[in-house]
């Protein structure tokens, strides 16, 4: 039995996403990669639907928080 697998395109894109996330947030890429969960699909390792939904939700939360910080900063600039 051959236990050799390759990464699906979706998994490769997620690794790129995690690298970009690490650069934007100043977090260690290793910590981000540890969150990666792959599922076997034939001879490929891919992202599960659940992991994909969790990642999208996490990015949406980060984006919402970033927007809050910008708004708070803008309100602070308007105080005389």
Buried (B, 14 or more C-beta within 10 A) or exposed (E): EEEEBEBBEBBEEBBEBBEEBBEEEEEEBEEBEEEBBBBEBEEBBBBEEEBBEBBEEEEEEEEEEEEEEEEEEEEEEEEE
